[in-house]
Amino acid sequence: MPANTTILYPKLRDDAWFDLDYYVSKHMALVADKWAPFGLLNWQVLKFVADDGHEPEYSIGAFCTWESLEGAKEAISSPESKIIFQDIVNFSSIKPLHMMATIEGGASVGQ
């Protein structure tokens, strides 16, 4: 069964910082390189915007789709992940929320 990992970075406060360009161009390329052998299928990075005048609780989200939950768990606990986690200091001073899920349904619409 396909799976998803979601990483959410809280709204920036005080002196917190996040380098979105580095995250998309360098960090996620590293993620793709190291985790593809474990079944990473694709990734997306989203920048959250205000909705109806309400500021979002999170500023950035990364969504990774996997062939299986087992593959995602194996990737995250693998020695290859050490370099991914060590890279965090290069783009962020904030700790993200990390969640794993199985994909229970979905569709591509329109194409």
N, CA, C and O atoms as a GROMACS GRO file, in nm:
protein
  444
    1MET      N    1   0.085  -0.118   0.000
    1MET     CA    2   0.000   0.000   0.000
    1MET      C    3   0.089   0.124   0.000
    1MET      O    4   0.183   0.132   0.079
    2PRO      N    5   0.062   0.221  -0.087
    2PRO     CA    6   0.144   0.343  -0.089
    2PRO      C    7   0.133   0.421   0.042
    2PRO      O    8   0.037   0.407   0.118
    3ALA      N    9   0.235   0.503   0.064
    3ALA     CA   10   0.242   0.578   0.189
    3ALA      C   11   0.286   0.721   0.162
    3ALA      O   12   0.331   0.756   0.053
    4ASN      N   13   0.272   0.804   0.265
    4ASN     CA   14   0.311   0.944   0.259
    4ASN      C   15   0.385   0.980   0.387
    4ASN      O   16   0.350   0.936   0.496
    5THR      N   17   0.489   1.060   0.371
    5THR     CA   18   0.549   1.125   0.487
    5THR      C   19   0.528   1.275   0.468
    5THR      O   20   0.549   1.329   0.360
    6THR      N   21   0.487   1.339   0.574
    6THR     CA   22   0.461   1.482   0.573
    6THR      C   23   0.551   1.549   0.675
    6THR      O   24   0.559   1.506   0.790
    7ILE      N   25   0.618   1.655   0.632
    7ILE     CA   26   0.704   1.733   0.720
    7ILE      C   27   0.650   1.875   0.719
    7ILE      O   28   0.644   1.938   0.613
    8LEU      N   29   0.611   1.927   0.835
    8LEU     CA   30   0.554   2.061   0.845
    8LEU      C   31   0.643   2.150   0.930
    8LEU      O   32   0.679   2.115   1.043
    9TYR      N   33   0.680   2.265   0.874
    9TYR     CA   34   0.762   2.362   0.947
    9TYR      C   35   0.671   2.472   1.000
    9TYR      O   36   0.600   2.537   0.923
   10PRO      N   37   0.673   2.495   1.132
   10PRO     CA   38   0.587   2.597   1.192
   10PRO      C   39   0.613   2.736   1.135
   10PRO      O   40   0.720   2.765   1.080
   11LYS      N   41   0.513   2.820   1.150
   11LYS     CA   42   0.524   2.961   1.111
   11LYS      C   43   0.648   3.021   1.178
   11LYS      O   44   0.674   2.996   1.296
   12LEU      N   45   0.723   3.099   1.103
   12LEU     CA   46   0.845   3.159   1.157
   12LEU      C   47   0.811   3.265   1.261
   12LEU      O   48   0.727   3.352   1.239
   13ARG      N   49   0.879   3.255   1.373
   13ARG     CA   50   0.860   3.350   1.482
   13ARG      C   51   0.995   3.399   1.530
   13ARG      O   52   1.096   3.330   1.518
   14ASP      N   53   0.996   3.519   1.584
   14ASP     CA   54   1.116   3.578   1.644
   14ASP      C   55   1.233   3.573   1.546
   14ASP      O   56   1.223   3.625   1.434
   15ASP      N   57   1.343   3.512   1.586
   15ASP     CA   58   1.462   3.510   1.500
   15ASP      C   59   1.476   3.378   1.423
   15ASP      O   60   1.584   3.348   1.372
   16ALA      N   61   1.369   3.301   1.413
   16ALA     CA   62   1.372   3.176   1.337
   16ALA      C   63   1.390   3.206   1.188
   16ALA      O   64   1.348   3.312   1.140
   17TRP      N   65   1.451   3.114   1.116
   17TRP     CA   66   1.474   3.134   0.973
   17TRP      C   67   1.457   3.002   0.897
   17TRP      O   68   1.470   2.893   0.953
   18PHE      N   69   1.428   3.016   0.768
   18PHE     CA   70   1.410   2.902   0.679
   18PHE      C   71   1.450   2.946   0.538
   18PHE      O   72   1.395   3.044   0.487
   19ASP      N   73   1.544   2.876   0.476
   19ASP     CA   74   1.592   2.908   0.341
   19ASP      C   75   1.519   2.817   0.241
   19ASP      O   76   1.563   2.705   0.214
   20LEU      N   77   1.408   2.867   0.187
   20LEU     CA   78   1.325   2.788   0.096
   20LEU      C   79   1.399   2.750  -0.032
   20LEU      O   80   1.384   2.638  -0.080
   21ASP      N   81   1.478   2.842  -0.088
   21ASP     CA   82   1.552   2.810  -0.210
   21ASP      C   83   1.646   2.692  -0.188
   21ASP      O   84   1.651   2.601  -0.270
   22TYR      N   85   1.721   2.695  -0.080
   22TYR     CA   86   1.812   2.584  -0.048
   22TYR      C   87   1.734   2.455  -0.028
   22TYR      O   88   1.772   2.349  -0.078
   23TYR      N   89   1.624   2.465   0.044
   23TYR     CA   90   1.544   2.347   0.075
   23TYR      C   91   1.497   2.278  -0.053
   23TYR      O   92   1.510   2.156  -0.066
   24VAL      N   93   1.442   2.355  -0.146
   24VAL     CA   94   1.389   2.298  -0.269
   24VAL      C   95   1.502   2.250  -0.362
   24VAL      O   96   1.496   2.139  -0.415
   25SER      N   97   1.602   2.333  -0.382
   25SER     CA   98   1.704   2.301  -0.483
   25SER      C   99   1.812   2.204  -0.435
   25SER      O  100   1.864   2.126  -0.515
   26LYS      N  101   1.846   2.208  -0.308
   26LYS     CA  102   1.957   2.125  -0.259
   26LYS      C  103   1.909   2.011  -0.167
   26LYS      O  104   1.939   1.894  -0.191
   27HIS      N  105   1.834   2.047  -0.063
   27HIS     CA  106   1.796   1.945   0.035
   27HIS      C  107   1.705   1.839  -0.027
   27HIS      O  108   1.727   1.719  -0.007
   28MET      N  109   1.605   1.880  -0.100
   28MET     CA  110   1.512   1.782  -0.156
   28MET      C  111   1.578   1.698  -0.266
   28MET      O  112   1.538   1.584  -0.288
   29ALA      N  113   1.678   1.753  -0.334
   29ALA     CA  114   1.756   1.672  -0.430
   29ALA      C  115   1.832   1.563  -0.355
   29ALA      O  116   1.843   1.450  -0.402
   30LEU      N  117   1.886   1.598  -0.240
   30LEU     CA  118   1.955   1.501  -0.154
   30LEU      C  119   1.857   1.393  -0.105
   30LEU      O  120   1.890   1.274  -0.107
   31VAL      N  121   1.740   1.436  -0.063
   31VAL     CA  122   1.636   1.342  -0.020
   31VAL      C  123   1.603   1.244  -0.133
   31VAL      O  124   1.597   1.124  -0.110
   32ALA      N  125   1.581   1.296  -0.252
   32ALA     CA  126   1.547   1.210  -0.366
   32ALA      C  127   1.658   1.110  -0.396
   32ALA      O  128   1.632   0.992  -0.421
   33ASP      N  129   1.781   1.157  -0.393
   33ASP     CA  130   1.895   1.070  -0.422
   33ASP      C  131   1.910   0.958  -0.319
   33ASP      O  132   1.930   0.842  -0.355
   34LYS      N  133   1.899   0.991  -0.193
   34LYS     CA  134   1.922   0.894  -0.085
   34LYS      C  135   1.803   0.801  -0.062
   34LYS      O  136   1.821   0.686  -0.021
   35TRP      N  137   1.680   0.849  -0.087
   35TRP     CA  138   1.564   0.770  -0.052
   35TRP      C  139   1.497   0.700  -0.170
   35TRP      O  140   1.412   0.613  -0.149
   36ALA      N  141   1.531   0.735  -0.293
   36ALA     CA  142   1.473   0.666  -0.409
   36ALA      C  143   1.493   0.514  -0.401
   36ALA      O  144   1.401   0.440  -0.434
   37PRO      N  145   1.611   0.466  -0.360
   37PRO     CA  146   1.629   0.320  -0.352
   37PRO      C  147   1.535   0.251  -0.253
   37PRO      O  148   1.518   0.129  -0.259
   38PHE      N  149   1.475   0.327  -0.163
   38PHE     CA  150   1.382   0.271  -0.065
   38PHE      C  151   1.236   0.281  -0.110
   38PHE      O  152   1.146   0.242  -0.037
   39GLY      N  153   1.214   0.334  -0.229
   39GLY     CA  154   1.079   0.343  -0.281
   39GLY      C  155   1.016   0.481  -0.279
   39GLY      O  156   0.895   0.493  -0.293
   40LEU      N  157   1.097   0.586  -0.262
   40LEU     CA  158   1.042   0.722  -0.272
   40LEU      C  159   1.000   0.744  -0.417
   40LEU      O  160   1.081   0.729  -0.508
   41LEU      N  161   0.875   0.780  -0.438
   41LEU     CA  162   0.821   0.798  -0.573
   41LEU      C  163   0.824   0.944  -0.618
   41LEU      O  164   0.859   0.973  -0.733
   42ASN      N  165   0.789   1.035  -0.529
   42ASN     CA  166   0.788   1.177  -0.564
   42ASN      C  167   0.781   1.261  -0.437
   42ASN      O  168   0.758   1.210  -0.328
   43TRP      N  169   0.803   1.390  -0.456
   43TRP     CA  170   0.794   1.484  -0.344
   43TRP      C  171   0.738   1.616  -0.394
   43TRP      O  172   0.748   1.650  -0.512
   44GLN      N  173   0.680   1.690  -0.302
   44GLN     CA  174   0.631   1.826  -0.327
   44GLN      C  175   0.665   1.912  -0.206
   44GLN      O  176   0.661   1.865  -0.092
   45VAL      N  177   0.698   2.038  -0.232
   45VAL     CA  178   0.717   2.135  -0.125
   45VAL      C  179   0.613   2.245  -0.145
   45VAL      O  180   0.599   2.299  -0.254
   46LEU      N  181   0.540   2.276  -0.039
   46LEU     CA  182   0.437   2.379  -0.044
   46LEU      C  183   0.470   2.491   0.052
   46LEU      O  184   0.521   2.469   0.162
   47LYS      N  185   0.439   2.614   0.010
   47LYS     CA  186   0.450   2.731   0.096
   47LYS      C  187   0.307   2.772   0.128
   47LYS      O  188   0.231   2.810   0.039
   48PHE      N  189   0.270   2.764   0.254
   48PHE     CA  190   0.133   2.793   0.294
   48PHE      C  191   0.108   2.943   0.295
   48PHE      O  192   0.195   3.022   0.331
   49VAL      N  193  -0.013   2.981   0.256
   49VAL     CA  194  -0.053   3.122   0.248
   49VAL      C  195  -0.175   3.146   0.336
   49VAL      O  196  -0.243   3.052   0.377
   50ALA      N  197  -0.201   3.272   0.364
   50ALA     CA  198  -0.317   3.309   0.445
   50ALA      C  199  -0.445   3.265   0.374
   50ALA      O  200  -0.456   3.275   0.252
   51ASP      N  201  -0.540   3.218   0.452
   51ASP     CA  202  -0.668   3.174   0.400
   51ASP      C  203  -0.776   3.259   0.464
   51ASP      O  204  -0.802   3.250   0.584
   52ASP      N  205  -0.839   3.341   0.383
   52ASP     CA  206  -0.949   3.424   0.433
   52ASP      C  207  -0.904   3.512   0.549
   52ASP      O  208  -0.978   3.534   0.645
   53GLY      N  209  -0.781   3.564   0.539
   53GLY     CA  210  -0.730   3.653   0.641
   53GLY      C  211  -0.668   3.585   0.761
   53GLY      O  212  -0.619   3.653   0.851
   54HIS      N  213  -0.670   3.455   0.765
   54HIS     CA  214  -0.613   3.380   0.878
   54HIS      C  215  -0.475   3.328   0.840
   54HIS      O  216  -0.459   3.256   0.741
   55GLU      N  217  -0.376   3.366   0.919
   55GLU     CA  218  -0.239   3.320   0.894
   55GLU      C  219  -0.228   3.171   0.924
   55GLU      O  220  -0.283   3.123   1.024
   56PRO      N  221  -0.158   3.097   0.839
   56PRO     CA  222  -0.143   2.954   0.864
   56PRO      C  223  -0.054   2.925   0.985
   56PRO      O  224   0.036   3.003   1.016
   57GLU      N  225  -0.078   2.814   1.049
   57GLU     CA  226   0.002   2.772   1.164
   57GLU      C  227   0.140   2.723   1.118
   57GLU      O  228   0.237   2.730   1.194
   58TYR      N  229   0.146   2.674   0.995
   58TYR     CA  230   0.271   2.623   0.939
   58TYR      C  231   0.310   2.706   0.818
   58TYR      O  232   0.223   2.756   0.746
   59SER      N  233   0.440   2.720   0.795
   59SER     CA  234   0.488   2.801   0.683
   59SER      C  235   0.522   2.718   0.561
   59SER      O  236   0.492   2.758   0.448
   60ILE      N  237   0.586   2.603   0.581
   60ILE     CA  238   0.631   2.518   0.472
   60ILE      C  239   0.592   2.374   0.501
   60ILE      O  240   0.593   2.330   0.616
   61GLY      N  241   0.556   2.301   0.396
   61GLY     CA  242   0.528   2.159   0.409
   61GLY      C  243   0.596   2.081   0.299
   61GLY      O  244   0.602   2.127   0.185
   62ALA      N  245   0.648   1.965   0.332
   62ALA     CA  246   0.704   1.874   0.233
   62ALA      C  247   0.625   1.744   0.240
   62ALA      O  248   0.599   1.691   0.348
   63PHE      N  249   0.588   1.695   0.123
   63PHE     CA  250   0.506   1.574   0.114
   63PHE      C  251   0.577   1.475   0.023
   63PHE      O  252   0.601   1.504  -0.094
   64CYS      N  253   0.609   1.359   0.077
   64CYS     CA  254   0.679   1.255   0.002
   64CYS      C  255   0.586   1.135  -0.015
   64CYS      O  256   0.522   1.091   0.081
   65THR      N  257   0.579   1.083  -0.137
   65THR     CA  258   0.498   0.965  -0.165
   65THR      C  259   0.591   0.846  -0.183
   65THR      O  260   0.694   0.855  -0.251
   66TRP      N  261   0.554   0.737  -0.122
   66TRP     CA  262   0.636   0.615  -0.119
   66TRP      C  263   0.559   0.497  -0.175
   66TRP      O  264   0.436   0.495  -0.174
   67GLU      N  265   0.633   0.397  -0.224
   67GLU     CA  266   0.572   0.272  -0.267
   67GLU      C  267   0.504   0.202  -0.150
   67GLU      O  268   0.399   0.139  -0.167
   68SER      N  269   0.564   0.212  -0.031
   68SER     CA  270   0.508   0.144   0.086
   68SER      C  271   0.550   0.214   0.215
   68SER      O  272   0.650   0.285   0.219
   69LEU      N  273   0.473   0.192   0.319
   69LEU     CA  274   0.506   0.245   0.451
   69LEU      C  275   0.634   0.181   0.503
   69LEU      O  276   0.716   0.247   0.567
   70GLU      N  277   0.652   0.054   0.474
   70GLU     CA  278   0.773  -0.016   0.518
   70GLU      C  279   0.898   0.047   0.456
   70GLU      O  280   0.999   0.064   0.524
   71GLY      N  281   0.890   0.081   0.327
   71GLY     CA  282   1.002   0.146   0.260
   71GLY      C  283   1.034   0.282   0.320
   71GLY      O  284   1.150   0.317   0.337
   72ALA      N  285   0.930   0.358   0.353
   72ALA     CA  286   0.951   0.489   0.416
   72ALA      C  287   1.019   0.474   0.551
   72ALA      O  288   1.113   0.547   0.583
   73LYS      N  289   0.971   0.379   0.630
   73LYS     CA  290   1.030   0.357   0.762
   73LYS      C  291   1.175   0.311   0.750
   73LYS      O  292   1.261   0.355   0.827
   74GLU      N  293   1.201   0.223   0.654
   74GLU     CA  294   1.337   0.174   0.633
   74GLU      C  295   1.429   0.288   0.591
   74GLU      O  296   1.542   0.298   0.639
   75ALA      N  297   1.382   0.375   0.502
   75ALA     CA  298   1.462   0.488   0.455
   75ALA      C  299   1.497   0.581   0.571
   75ALA      O  300   1.613   0.619   0.587
   76ILE      N  301   1.399   0.616   0.649
   76ILE     CA  302   1.420   0.712   0.758
   76ILE      C  303   1.516   0.658   0.864
   76ILE      O  304   1.589   0.736   0.925
   77SER      N  305   1.516   0.528   0.885
   77SER     CA  306   1.606   0.471   0.986
   77SER      C  307   1.739   0.422   0.927
   77SER      O  308   1.822   0.368   1.000
   78SER      N  309   1.760   0.441   0.798
   78SER     CA  310   1.881   0.392   0.732
   78SER      C  311   2.002   0.481   0.758
   78SER      O  312   1.985   0.599   0.792
   79PRO      N  313   2.122   0.427   0.743
   79PRO     CA  314   2.243   0.509   0.755
   79PRO      C  315   2.247   0.623   0.652
   79PRO      O  316   2.307   0.728   0.677
   80GLU      N  317   2.182   0.603   0.536
   80GLU     CA  318   2.179   0.706   0.432
   80GLU      C  319   2.107   0.832   0.480
   80GLU      O  320   2.131   0.941   0.428
   81SER      N  321   2.019   0.817   0.577
   81SER     CA  322   1.943   0.933   0.626
   81SER      C  323   2.027   1.026   0.713
   81SER      O  324   1.990   1.141   0.733
   82LYS      N  325   2.137   0.977   0.764
   82LYS     CA  326   2.220   1.061   0.850
   82LYS      C  327   2.259   1.191   0.780
   82LYS      O  328   2.251   1.298   0.839
   83ILE      N  329   2.301   1.181   0.654
   83ILE     CA  330   2.341   1.301   0.579
   83ILE      C  331   2.222   1.394   0.555
   83ILE      O  332   2.238   1.516   0.554
   84ILE      N  333   2.103   1.337   0.538
   84ILE     CA  334   1.982   1.418   0.519
   84ILE      C  335   1.953   1.498   0.646
   84ILE      O  336   1.928   1.618   0.639
   85PHE      N  337   1.956   1.432   0.759
   85PHE     CA  338   1.925   1.499   0.885
   85PHE      C  339   2.034   1.598   0.925
   85PHE      O  340   2.004   1.700   0.988
   86GLN      N  341   2.158   1.570   0.890
   86GLN     CA  342   2.267   1.664   0.919
   86GLN      C  343   2.256   1.791   0.835
   86GLN      O  344   2.311   1.895   0.872
   87ASP      N  345   2.188   1.783   0.722
   87ASP     CA  346   2.174   1.898   0.632
   87ASP      C  347   2.073   2.000   0.682
   87ASP      O  348   2.071   2.113   0.632
   88ILE      N  349   1.990   1.965   0.777
   88ILE     CA  350   1.884   2.055   0.825
   88ILE      C  351   1.938   2.190   0.869
   88ILE      O  352   1.875   2.293   0.844
   89VAL      N  353   2.054   2.192   0.934
   89VAL     CA  354   2.110   2.318   0.984
   89VAL      C  355   2.144   2.415   0.870
   89VAL      O  356   2.164   2.534   0.894
   90ASN      N  357   2.150   2.366   0.747
   90ASN     CA  358   2.182   2.451   0.632
   90ASN      C  359   2.060   2.528   0.579
   90ASN      O  360   2.076   2.621   0.500
   91PHE      N  361   1.940   2.491   0.623
   91PHE     CA  362   1.823   2.561   0.570
   91PHE      C  363   1.722   2.604   0.676
   91PHE      O  364   1.629   2.678   0.644
   92SER      N  365   1.736   2.560   0.801
   92SER     CA  366   1.633   2.594   0.899
   92SER      C  367   1.685   2.596   1.042
   92SER      O  368   1.773   2.519   1.080
   93SER      N  369   1.627   2.686   1.119
   93SER     CA  370   1.655   2.690   1.263
   93SER      C  371   1.537   2.637   1.344
   93SER      O  372   1.539   2.640   1.467
   94ILE      N  373   1.434   2.589   1.275
   94ILE     CA  374   1.315   2.542   1.345
   94ILE      C  375   1.297   2.391   1.329
   94ILE      O  376   1.334   2.333   1.228
   95LYS      N  377   1.240   2.331   1.431
   95LYS     CA  378   1.216   2.186   1.430
   95LYS      C  379   1.080   2.158   1.365
   95LYS      O  380   0.980   2.218   1.403
   96PRO      N  381   1.077   2.066   1.267
   96PRO     CA  382   0.951   2.037   1.201
   96PRO      C  383   0.869   1.930   1.273
   96PRO      O  384   0.919   1.858   1.360
   97LEU      N  385   0.744   1.922   1.235
   97LEU     CA  386   0.655   1.814   1.275
   97LEU      C  387   0.663   1.710   1.165
   97LEU      O  388   0.652   1.743   1.047
   98HIS      N  389   0.681   1.584   1.201
   98HIS     CA  390   0.696   1.476   1.103
   98HIS      C  391   0.584   1.374   1.125
   98HIS      O  392   0.562   1.330   1.238
   99MET      N  393   0.513   1.338   1.016
   99MET     CA  394   0.405   1.240   1.026
   99MET      C  395   0.416   1.139   0.913
   99MET      O  396   0.465   1.171   0.805
  100MET      N  397   0.372   1.016   0.939
  100MET     CA  398   0.367   0.911   0.839
  100MET      C  399   0.223   0.864   0.825
  100MET      O  400   0.147   0.866   0.921
  101ALA      N  401   0.187   0.823   0.702
  101ALA     CA  402   0.050   0.779   0.678
  101ALA      C  403   0.046   0.680   0.563
  101ALA      O  404   0.134   0.680   0.476
  102THR      N  405  -0.055   0.595   0.564
  102THR     CA  406  -0.083   0.514   0.446
  102THR      C  407  -0.181   0.593   0.359
  102THR      O  408  -0.264   0.668   0.410
  103ILE      N  409  -0.171   0.575   0.229
  103ILE     CA  410  -0.261   0.644   0.136
  103ILE      C  411  -0.381   0.553   0.112
  103ILE      O  412  -0.366   0.442   0.060
  104GLU      N  413  -0.497   0.599   0.151
  104GLU     CA  414  -0.618   0.519   0.144
  104GLU      C  415  -0.704   0.548   0.022
  104GLU      O  416  -0.800   0.476  -0.005
  105GLY      N  417  -0.671   0.652  -0.051
  105GLY     CA  418  -0.747   0.686  -0.170
  105GLY      C  419  -0.690   0.809  -0.236
  105GLY      O  420  -0.610   0.880  -0.176
  106GLY      N  421  -0.730   0.834  -0.360
  106GLY     CA  422  -0.684   0.952  -0.431
  106GLY      C  423  -0.709   0.936  -0.580
  106GLY      O  424  -0.747   0.828  -0.627
  107ALA      N  425  -0.687   1.043  -0.655
  107ALA     CA  426  -0.706   1.041  -0.799
  107ALA      C  427  -0.630   1.156  -0.862
  107ALA      O  428  -0.609   1.259  -0.798
  108SER      N  429  -0.589   1.138  -0.986
  108SER     CA  430  -0.538   1.248  -1.067
  108SER      C  431  -0.654   1.296  -1.152
  108SER      O  432  -0.720   1.215  -1.218
  109VAL      N  433  -0.680   1.424  -1.152
  109VAL     CA  434  -0.798   1.477  -1.218
  109VAL      C  435  -0.759   1.565  -1.335
  109VAL      O  436  -0.668   1.648  -1.324
  110GLY      N  437  -0.826   1.546  -1.448
  110GLY     CA  438  -0.814   1.640  -1.557
  110GLY      C  439  -0.717   1.608  -1.668
  110GLY      O  440  -0.744   1.647  -1.781
  111GLN      N  441  -0.612   1.542  -1.646
  111GLN     CA  442  -0.510   1.524  -1.751
  111GLN      C  443  -0.543   1.404  -1.831
  111GLN      O  444  -0.470   1.371  -1.925
   0.00000   0.00000   0.00000
